Amino acid sequence: HSFHPSSIRRRGRLQLRASACTHCYLISMASDAGVVRKRFDAILGPPLGPYSPVVVHANSLYFSGVTAFDTPAQGQAIEMQVVEIFRKIAAVAEAEGTSLRNLVKVTLFVSDLTRISELRKALYDIYGDDIPASSLIQVAALFSPEVTIEVEAIVALAKK
């Protein structure tokens, strides 16, 4: 969908509204669940399919699979890709008033485990003392052979 900052459309119970934020388009659901879907195209790039890159619910940010696709890290070693991925996640978190210190859970989908020790070192450098719950899943392949890692993340928002 293409949104103009002043556009508002209704589809049943959905209300779509673009925000004035320079980093995202805000698509707001008028539902009892309080789910807000956000796009941070300037940071994450536009979604490549029918999904919301970031969803806000119950004081948490939920990130769909974030990759280094269409960045200088694409096609580079996995540790370079993970640094770029967490740079993106940190930028969105900061735009939402939080940081990687509030990273709750990550799921890493990895297509090549030959550089697992380099990946772990990069993750320790990224996390510092704030190590989240984490799962690592080996997959046969991701959507591009130049992408060897995809990260889903949950980040807590500051209480309002």
Backbone as JSON, one array per atom type, in Angstrom:
{
  "sequence": "HSFHPSSIRRRGRLQLRASACTHCYLISMASDAGVVRKRFDAILGPPLGPYSPVVVHANSLYFSGVTAFDTPAQGQAIEMQVVEIFRKIAAVAEAEGTSLRNLVKVTLFVSDLTRISELRKALYDIYGDDIPASSLIQVAALFSPEVTIEVEAIVALAKK",
  "N": [[0.83, -1.19, 0.0], [0.39, 2.28, -0.62], [0.88, 5.18, 1.19], [-0.11, 8.45, 1.98], [0.98, 11.07, 4.11], [-1.29, 12.39, 5.18], [-3.34, 10.69, 4.74], [-6.22, 8.74, 5.44], [-7.91, 5.77, 5.72], [-10.7, 3.62, 5.86], [-11.38, 0.22, 6.48], [-13.64, -1.89, 7.1], [-13.22, -2.77, 10.37], [-10.69, -1.81, 10.47], [-8.43, 0.88, 10.65], [-6.47, 2.81, 8.7], [-3.62, 4.74, 8.85], [-1.22, 7.05, 7.98], [1.74, 8.13, 9.59], [3.27, 11.18, 10.83], [5.85, 10.79, 11.31], [9.24, 10.64, 10.36], [10.51, 8.26, 9.99], [8.75, 6.14, 9.71], [5.74, 4.49, 8.57], [2.62, 4.53, 9.99], [0.31, 2.14, 10.72], [-2.69, 1.74, 11.96], [-4.68, -0.36, 13.9], [-8.03, -0.33, 14.67], [-8.91, -1.86, 17.14], [-9.99, -3.97, 19.85], [-7.82, -5.2, 20.96], [-5.59, -3.56, 20.93], [-3.48, -3.52, 19.07], [-0.82, -2.3, 17.18], [0.5, -1.76, 14.09], [3.6, -1.19, 12.54], [5.65, 0.4, 10.09], [8.93, 0.88, 9.28], [10.31, 2.02, 6.98], [12.55, 3.57, 6.18], [14.52, 2.64, 7.84], [14.31, -0.21, 8.04], [13.75, -0.96, 5.47], [11.35, -1.53, 2.82], [8.67, -3.9, 3.38], [8.96, -7.21, 2.06], [6.89, -8.84, 1.55], [3.57, -9.97, 2.54], [3.43, -8.86, 5.42], [3.83, -7.35, 8.67], [6.5, -5.35, 9.53], [7.11, -4.45, 12.13], [5.38, -4.79, 15.14], [3.46, -3.31, 17.65], [2.45, -4.09, 20.87], [0.96, -4.39, 24.01], [3.0, -3.01, 25.54], [5.33, -3.88, 24.22], [7.67, -4.3, 21.54], [7.46, -6.1, 18.63], [9.44, -7.68, 16.36], [9.39, -8.68, 13.02], [11.08, -11.08, 10.91], [14.24, -9.81, 10.56], [16.73, -8.84, 8.33], [19.96, -8.54, 6.66], [19.49, -7.82, 4.12], [19.75, -5.94, 1.13], [21.62, -4.14, 2.11], [24.97, -2.92, 2.8], [26.09, -5.1, 4.16], [24.95, -7.37, 3.13], [25.6, -10.51, 1.72], [28.02, -10.64, 2.98], [30.11, -11.94, 5.67], [28.54, -13.84, 8.32], [28.76, -12.62, 10.85], [29.07, -9.94, 10.2], [26.62, -9.45, 9.0], [24.87, -9.85, 11.2], [25.56, -7.75, 12.88], [24.69, -5.56, 11.35], [21.94, -6.15, 11.28], [21.19, -5.89, 14.0], [21.83, -3.22, 14.3], [19.78, -2.05, 12.85], [17.53, -2.94, 14.36], [18.11, -1.69, 16.8], [17.94, 1.01, 16.01], [15.2, 1.29, 15.37], [14.12, 0.64, 17.88], [15.13, 2.78, 19.4], [13.8, 4.89, 18.12], [11.31, 4.37, 19.09], [11.56, 4.94, 21.75], [13.03, 3.22, 23.39], [15.61, 0.73, 23.98], [18.28, -1.57, 23.06], [18.95, -2.59, 25.5], [16.62, -3.39, 26.6], [15.94, -5.67, 25.3], [14.15, -8.56, 25.01], [13.72, -11.16, 23.92], [15.17, -13.13, 21.36], [15.06, -14.74, 18.19], [17.07, -16.58, 16.18], [17.52, -17.33, 12.87], [19.46, -19.34, 11.01], [21.37, -20.11, 8.19], [23.85, -21.18, 7.75], [26.12, -22.69, 9.74], [28.87, -22.67, 9.98], [30.38, -20.52, 10.87], [29.76, -20.13, 13.53], [31.07, -19.55, 15.98], [32.12, -17.0, 15.49], [29.75, -15.64, 15.1], [28.59, -15.87, 17.67], [30.47, -14.38, 19.18], [30.08, -11.84, 18.06], [27.43, -11.42, 18.86], [27.71, -11.36, 21.69], [29.2, -8.99, 21.86], [27.3, -7.17, 20.9], [25.13, -7.46, 22.73], [26.28, -6.98, 25.26], [26.06, -6.71, 28.72], [23.41, -7.27, 28.8], [21.92, -9.77, 28.1], [19.58, -11.39, 26.13], [16.77, -13.75, 26.27], [17.09, -16.49, 24.05], [16.88, -18.21, 20.94], [18.32, -20.41, 18.58], [18.01, -21.42, 15.34], [18.71, -23.71, 12.87], [18.33, -23.42, 9.42], [17.52, -24.65, 6.14], [17.78, -22.85, 4.04], [17.56, -19.31, 3.41], [15.6, -16.56, 2.09], [17.3, -15.44, 0.19], [20.41, -16.33, -1.24], [22.5, -14.76, -0.4], [21.91, -13.94, 2.09], [22.4, -14.98, 5.26], [21.44, -15.06, 7.81], [18.58, -14.43, 9.78], [16.66, -12.46, 11.95], [14.29, -12.54, 14.51], [12.75, -10.49, 16.93], [11.92, -9.39, 20.26], [11.26, -6.52, 22.02], [11.07, -4.75, 25.0], [9.01, -1.98, 25.79], [9.26, 1.26, 27.32], [7.51, 1.82, 30.35], [4.49, 3.6, 30.42]],
  "CA": [[0.0, 0.0, 0.0], [1.07, 3.56, -0.6], [0.17, 6.09, 2.07], [0.27, 9.84, 2.07], [0.89, 11.39, 5.53], [-2.6, 12.84, 5.64], [-4.38, 9.76, 4.3], [-6.88, 7.86, 6.38], [-8.9, 4.95, 5.04], [-11.33, 2.62, 6.72], [-11.73, -1.07, 5.91], [-14.29, -2.59, 8.2], [-12.76, -2.28, 11.66], [-9.33, -1.32, 10.35], [-8.21, 2.28, 10.3], [-5.11, 2.94, 8.22], [-3.22, 6.14, 8.93], [0.22, 7.27, 7.9], [2.16, 9.06, 10.63], [4.15, 12.27, 10.42], [7.2, 10.33, 11.65], [10.06, 10.52, 9.16], [11.07, 6.92, 9.9], [7.8, 5.04, 9.58], [4.33, 4.64, 8.29], [1.88, 3.91, 11.07], [-0.94, 1.54, 10.32], [-3.3, 1.52, 13.26], [-5.9, -1.15, 13.92], [-9.01, 0.08, 15.67], [-9.4, -3.1, 17.7], [-9.95, -4.06, 21.3], [-6.54, -5.78, 21.38], [-4.56, -2.54, 21.01], [-2.35, -3.86, 18.21], [-0.42, -1.24, 16.26], [1.5, -2.24, 13.15], [4.43, -0.07, 12.08], [6.65, 0.21, 9.05], [10.07, 1.79, 9.37], [10.94, 1.78, 5.68], [13.86, 4.21, 6.1], [15.46, 1.84, 8.63], [14.2, -1.64, 7.74], [13.41, -1.21, 4.07], [9.95, -1.93, 2.69], [8.46, -5.34, 3.5], [9.01, -7.94, 0.8], [5.72, -9.71, 1.47], [2.41, -9.54, 3.33], [3.68, -8.92, 6.86], [4.18, -6.09, 9.33], [7.86, -5.46, 10.04], [7.11, -4.21, 13.57], [4.06, -4.7, 15.76], [3.49, -2.88, 19.05], [1.33, -4.61, 21.65], [1.18, -4.61, 25.44], [4.31, -2.48, 25.93], [6.43, -4.59, 23.58], [7.87, -4.23, 20.09], [7.69, -7.41, 18.03], [10.06, -7.54, 15.05], [9.39, -9.8, 12.08], [12.44, -11.42, 10.53], [15.08, -8.7, 10.09], [17.92, -9.35, 7.65], [20.87, -7.54, 6.11], [19.17, -7.69, 2.7], [19.8, -4.61, 0.55], [22.55, -3.31, 2.86], [26.35, -3.32, 2.47], [26.43, -6.37, 4.8], [24.41, -8.49, 2.35], [26.64, -11.28, 1.07], [29.21, -10.66, 3.83], [30.12, -12.97, 6.71], [27.38, -13.81, 9.2], [28.96, -11.65, 11.93], [28.82, -8.61, 9.62], [25.18, -9.35, 8.81], [24.17, -9.72, 12.48], [25.8, -6.38, 13.36], [23.76, -4.69, 10.6], [20.57, -6.46, 11.71], [20.95, -5.27, 15.3], [21.84, -1.77, 14.1], [18.41, -1.73, 12.43], [16.64, -3.15, 15.5], [18.41, -0.62, 17.76], [17.42, 2.29, 15.49], [13.74, 1.29, 15.56], [13.89, 0.7, 19.32], [15.39, 4.16, 19.81], [12.69, 5.72, 17.61], [10.15, 4.07, 19.93], [11.85, 5.33, 23.11], [13.63, 2.14, 24.17], [16.94, 0.39, 23.48], [18.61, -2.99, 23.11], [19.02, -3.0, 26.91], [15.31, -3.96, 26.9], [15.73, -6.81, 24.42], [13.6, -9.64, 25.82], [13.85, -12.47, 23.27], [15.52, -13.17, 19.95], [15.13, -16.02, 17.51], [18.02, -16.46, 15.08], [17.39, -18.34, 11.83], [20.79, -19.33, 10.4], [21.48, -21.12, 7.14], [25.21, -21.72, 7.71], [26.67, -22.66, 11.09], [30.33, -22.82, 9.97], [30.99, -19.38, 11.57], [28.98, -19.96, 14.75], [31.85, -18.89, 17.04], [32.17, -15.57, 15.15], [28.39, -15.12, 15.37], [28.44, -15.74, 19.13], [31.28, -13.25, 19.62], [29.39, -10.61, 17.65], [26.25, -11.27, 19.72], [28.18, -10.9, 23.0], [29.56, -7.58, 21.7], [26.06, -6.4, 20.73], [24.31, -7.53, 23.93], [26.94, -6.53, 26.48], [25.57, -7.42, 29.9], [21.96, -7.42, 28.69], [21.71, -10.91, 27.23], [18.16, -11.78, 26.1], [16.43, -15.13, 25.97], [17.46, -16.64, 22.65], [16.83, -19.51, 20.26], [19.0, -20.45, 17.31], [17.43, -22.49, 14.53], [19.34, -23.86, 11.57], [17.39, -23.6, 8.32], [18.18, -25.07, 4.9], [18.08, -21.65, 3.25], [16.69, -18.15, 3.59], [15.03, -16.15, 0.81], [18.36, -15.08, -0.74], [21.65, -17.0, -0.85], [23.4, -13.77, 0.19], [21.43, -13.68, 3.45], [22.64, -16.22, 6.01], [20.82, -14.96, 9.12], [17.37, -13.62, 9.93], [16.42, -12.33, 13.4], [13.04, -12.04, 15.09], [13.09, -9.95, 18.24], [10.92, -8.74, 21.11], [11.89, -5.49, 22.84], [10.13, -4.12, 25.91], [8.9, -0.53, 25.76], [9.21, 1.89, 28.64], [6.15, 1.95, 30.87], [3.97, 4.97, 30.29]],
  "C": [[0.87, 1.24, 0.0], [0.25, 4.54, 0.21], [0.74, 7.48, 1.96], [0.09, 10.23, 3.53], [-0.48, 11.84, 6.02], [-3.71, 11.85, 5.32], [-4.92, 8.93, 5.45], [-7.92, 7.09, 5.58], [-9.48, 3.98, 6.05], [-11.64, 1.38, 5.9], [-12.36, -1.87, 7.03], [-13.86, -1.98, 9.51], [-11.34, -1.74, 11.62], [-9.31, 0.16, 10.02], [-6.75, 2.41, 9.93], [-4.74, 4.41, 8.21], [-1.7, 6.22, 8.83], [0.6, 8.32, 8.93], [3.01, 10.16, 10.03], [5.61, 11.91, 10.68], [8.0, 10.16, 10.36], [10.62, 9.12, 8.98], [10.05, 5.84, 9.59], [6.47, 5.48, 9.0], [3.63, 3.92, 9.41], [0.57, 3.41, 10.51], [-1.61, 1.1, 11.6], [-4.58, 0.71, 13.13], [-6.81, -0.62, 15.01], [-9.64, -1.19, 16.23], [-9.3, -3.06, 19.21], [-8.58, -4.55, 21.79], [-5.42, -4.76, 21.48], [-3.32, -2.85, 20.2], [-2.08, -2.71, 17.25], [0.7, -1.8, 15.39], [2.28, -1.05, 12.61], [5.38, -0.52, 10.99], [7.7, 1.28, 9.23], [10.89, 1.62, 8.09], [12.33, 2.38, 5.58], [14.92, 3.41, 6.85], [15.48, 0.39, 8.17], [14.05, -1.96, 6.26], [11.96, -1.63, 3.98], [9.8, -3.44, 2.83], [8.43, -6.0, 2.13], [7.82, -8.87, 0.61], [4.62, -9.18, 2.36], [2.63, -9.74, 4.83], [3.96, -7.52, 7.39], [5.59, -6.24, 9.89], [7.95, -5.31, 11.56], [5.67, -4.11, 14.04], [4.27, -4.28, 17.21], [2.25, -3.42, 19.73], [1.79, -4.8, 23.08], [2.6, -4.22, 25.88], [5.5, -3.26, 25.4], [6.46, -4.3, 22.09], [8.17, -5.64, 19.61], [8.22, -7.2, 16.62], [9.88, -8.82, 14.25], [10.84, -10.06, 11.7], [13.19, -10.26, 9.91], [16.34, -9.32, 9.5], [18.81, -8.19, 7.23], [20.63, -7.34, 4.61], [19.18, -6.22, 2.28], [20.6, -3.62, 1.4], [23.96, -3.7, 2.43], [26.76, -4.66, 3.09], [25.88, -7.59, 4.05], [25.55, -9.19, 1.62], [27.94, -11.35, 1.87], [29.1, -11.8, 4.85], [28.96, -12.75, 7.68], [27.54, -12.78, 10.33], [28.77, -10.21, 11.45], [27.31, -8.4, 9.45], [24.46, -9.14, 10.14], [24.39, -8.32, 13.09], [24.85, -5.41, 12.66], [22.32, -4.91, 11.05], [20.28, -5.78, 13.05], [21.09, -3.76, 15.26], [20.44, -1.3, 13.72], [17.45, -1.84, 13.61], [16.86, -2.05, 16.54], [17.85, 0.72, 17.3], [15.91, 2.38, 15.65], [13.41, 1.39, 17.04], [14.08, 2.13, 19.83], [14.27, 5.09, 19.35], [11.42, 5.53, 18.44], [10.42, 4.33, 21.42], [12.41, 4.22, 23.99], [15.0, 1.83, 23.57], [17.13, -1.12, 23.54], [18.79, -3.48, 24.55], [17.72, -3.68, 27.32], [14.94, -5.09, 25.95], [15.33, -8.02, 25.28], [13.95, -11.0, 25.23], [14.26, -12.28, 21.83], [15.43, -14.61, 19.45], [16.0, -15.81, 16.28], [17.8, -17.63, 14.13], [18.67, -18.27, 11.0], [20.88, -20.45, 9.38], [22.87, -21.77, 7.07], [25.84, -21.56, 9.09], [28.2, -22.76, 11.13], [31.03, -21.68, 10.73], [30.24, -19.08, 12.87], [29.78, -19.27, 15.85], [31.98, -17.39, 16.76], [30.82, -14.91, 15.39], [28.21, -14.9, 16.86], [29.25, -14.56, 19.67], [30.6, -11.93, 19.27], [28.17, -10.37, 18.53], [26.65, -10.81, 21.12], [28.54, -9.42, 22.94], [28.31, -6.7, 21.61], [25.29, -6.33, 22.05], [24.99, -6.9, 25.15], [26.46, -7.37, 27.65], [24.08, -7.73, 29.84], [21.6, -8.54, 27.72], [20.24, -11.36, 27.28], [17.99, -13.3, 26.08], [16.65, -15.31, 24.46], [17.28, -18.07, 22.19], [17.56, -19.38, 18.95], [18.48, -21.66, 16.55], [18.18, -22.54, 13.2], [18.26, -24.15, 10.53], [18.18, -24.0, 7.07], [18.61, -23.87, 4.07], [17.14, -20.53, 3.69], [16.3, -17.66, 2.2], [16.06, -15.72, -0.23], [19.64, -15.79, -0.31], [22.67, -16.06, -0.21], [22.99, -13.36, 1.6], [21.56, -14.98, 4.22], [22.05, -16.19, 7.41], [19.62, -14.03, 9.05], [17.04, -13.62, 11.42], [15.02, -11.81, 13.67], [13.39, -11.56, 16.49], [11.86, -9.38, 18.94], [11.68, -7.79, 22.02], [10.82, -4.85, 23.7], [10.18, -2.6, 25.74], [8.9, 0.01, 27.18], [7.76, 2.0, 29.07], [5.73, 3.4, 30.81], [3.08, 5.31, 31.44]]
}
